[in-house]
Amino acid sequence: MALFALRLGPLLPASPHRRRILRNRCPGRIVASNATTPVRDGGAAAVVWFKHDLRIDDHPGLAAAVAEPRRPVVPLYVFDRRILAGYSDKMLELLLFALKDLKMALKSQDSDLLVGLGNAEDIVLKLVKEVQAGLIFTEEEVEYRLRNVVANVESSLSNGSFSWGSSPKIVAWSAPLYDYKNLKEVSTSHDQFLKTKLPMATPLAAATLPALNLGLDTGSVPTLEELKGFLKDSRTPEDNWVLLKNTSARSILKKMLSQKKIKSNTTLSTTSDDNIEDITMDSGTSGRKIINSMFASENSLEVRGGTDITLDALAAYLRYLEGTGNASWQELHDKVRLAETRDGASFYTLFGPAIQLGVISRRKAYNDTIQYEKDRNAGFLSPFGYSTPTVKAAVDAICLMEWYWLLALKSQVSAEGNYPTRIWRWKGYLVQYTFVGNEGPAVLLVHGFGAFLEHFRDNIENIADMGHQVWAITLVGFGKSEKPNVNYSELFWSELLRDFIVDVVREPVHLVGNSIGGYICAVAAGLWPSLAKSLVLLNSAGSIVPNYSFVPLSEERRTSWLSRLQAQLLLLFLRSRVEGILKEYYPTRTERVDKPLVDQIIRASYDPGAVTVLESVFNFNLAIPLNFLFDSFGGKILVIQGMKDPLTKSEASVTMLREHCSKVQIRELNAGHAPHDEVPDEVNTLLCEWMKQIEVKPALEKTKAI
């Protein structure tokens, strides 16, 4: 689809301070750094390609673009379906609010935001030729899908021909909270990272753009319905599963129990209001629109709009304990009470989408928060903690987001581990995963509590070598994936698996899970059977309940100070005993408990948010019977059981399976709680034989039909 844009309008005073960030990270690319000299090029203009940086405040890319005197600067946003993949209708609406405000801010400087719909590589190339641009400034991405989009644009430019000679260059920039010199030298241990005491980077003043006088046709930001129509028209057959994400796991489970007339501790409401609130997870913001509100509607909890609105909302949030006669501030204070489902959880609920969209930068939010705290304390920061709970919540959340962004970026610019690390953003959280294999059936490996994708270190490549596409994920809350301040539960993680299969794998998988990962796989297969070709459980959590007539559903509960204290004490205990505990789990091959495995577990235990995840142990209620989930799935199931597991009574578990799950195939191994890592060769052979058996039957049926 062709590029379209709009016209413009008065200048703001020039910014007194400009600086650029240029760091070399990828061959053949210029990447933003602390250089003070302007970035020069052979073309006449510079394009600033906005993606998740929808602001002019604290924007190193804009600052670098305008640093060269008399150079035309052309702002651009592209509605590319790959960039917007995974956005809910609510996020799309918030995106449109942010773009409208950005466009207004640029117009106030006689500039404007050009808007394109289609593939970024086509639109950027067309615009570059039209304005004779020599540089394209764009924020460096950590997500695999977005890095691919940027790489495609770079390839398109390098293969193009330009009347002014050399190909335009991509200048990738970032706005880190910490002022580090070399990302590769940044420790992945949060404990060690804090000990380095890196200085905090100062936010940049808002850039002043030159007037855009290039005679370009400009266009308006589309409406939500127009954007949804464009994305619908852009879908491929693999995108048909997207609708599966529209209903929450809890709602599906309630409906299943109701249809099967199984009693539960909760009922499925049939009122329209409850259906909107409980069933539809990704619908747009609903409810009455409020004039001059910081929110899209009276039902919305996410701050909407541009930089000014968001910074005003942040100021109100920090002053939550102060009285106010400001109606919009009072409205935000009311939202804080609704969003504070856990201590400190309200900050991410209210401001997470704005930070994800780049309406404000993390370091701007941090700087304003710390400045407010200093103002309250005569210019000083107390060593005994912050003065208000909202200041603490903001600082904790911003530093947590920054840490996992650093981990994700480091994994993309330096080789780590045995497998290529990819990043996927789920509900705003950064999730690490890997993919190995070129062809064959898809397999998704899911680790247990406290582990990570590397726990399948001797399974991933071997299974791929036997003719499979192997995916392994590190669940939110574990390893180097983000550990947000949320209520963790089996339903939370099952929705993560559902969305990963729908958005990333994009075809049915053989679901393979260990320990609680096995239980989560069983929940996902039971609630969304079409996503799983088969289910394989490796010493899974969960239980068999004969003749289940009552299935209790766990309720999201606010954790207490006692559970947090228990989690902190448990964490200290586990750090001191991790090697010994693991050796108990590997009774036949204790040598498999090596230094890399132990070090990875200890490293993750120091991550911000680790205590929150451990708190969930005290609230877990894995009450949905495995046999109920097996019946709901209705597909092929294999149980691989290490019979020397110290955590479960393996003999009793196998007996219950044989008595009450006659269709489940069982393989007993001389191993402990993690047979896939203790005896990987045996497990790999069993898995591949199992998947071959599953895959052969459809092939034979297809042959007979022909």
Secondary structure, DSSP 8 states (H G I E B T S, - for coil): --EEB----------S-----B---STT-EEB-S--S----SSSEEEEEESS---STT-HHHHHHHTSTT--EEEEEEE-TTTSTT--HHHHHHHHHHHHHHHHHHHTTT---EEEES-HHHHHHHHHHHHTEEEEEEE---SHHHHHHHHHHHHHHHTS-BTTBS--EEEEE---SB--S-GGGS-S-HHHHHHT---B-------------S---B-----HHHHHHHHHHT--GGGGGGGGGGB-HHHHHHHHHHHTT-B-SS----SHHHIIIIIBSS----S---TT-SBSSTT--SB-SSHHHHHHHHHHHHTTTS----HHHHHHHHHHHHH-SSTTHHHHHHHHHHHHHTSS-HHHHHHHHHHHHHHHTTT---TT--SSHHHHHHHHHHHHHHHHHHHHHHHHHS--SSS--EEEEETTEEEEEEEE-SSS-EEEEE--TT--GGGGTTTHHHHHHTT-EEEEE--TTSTTS---SS---HHHHHHHHHHHIIIII-S-EEEEEETHHHHHHHHHHHH-GGGEEEEEEES-S----TT--B----------HHHHHHHHHHHHHHHHHHHHHHHHH-SS-GGGS-HHHHHHHHHHHTSTTHHHHHHGGGT----S-HHHHHHHH-SEEEEEEETT-SSS-HHHHHHHHHHH-TT-EEEEES--S-HHHHSHHHHHHHHHHHHHHHHHHHHHHHHHH-
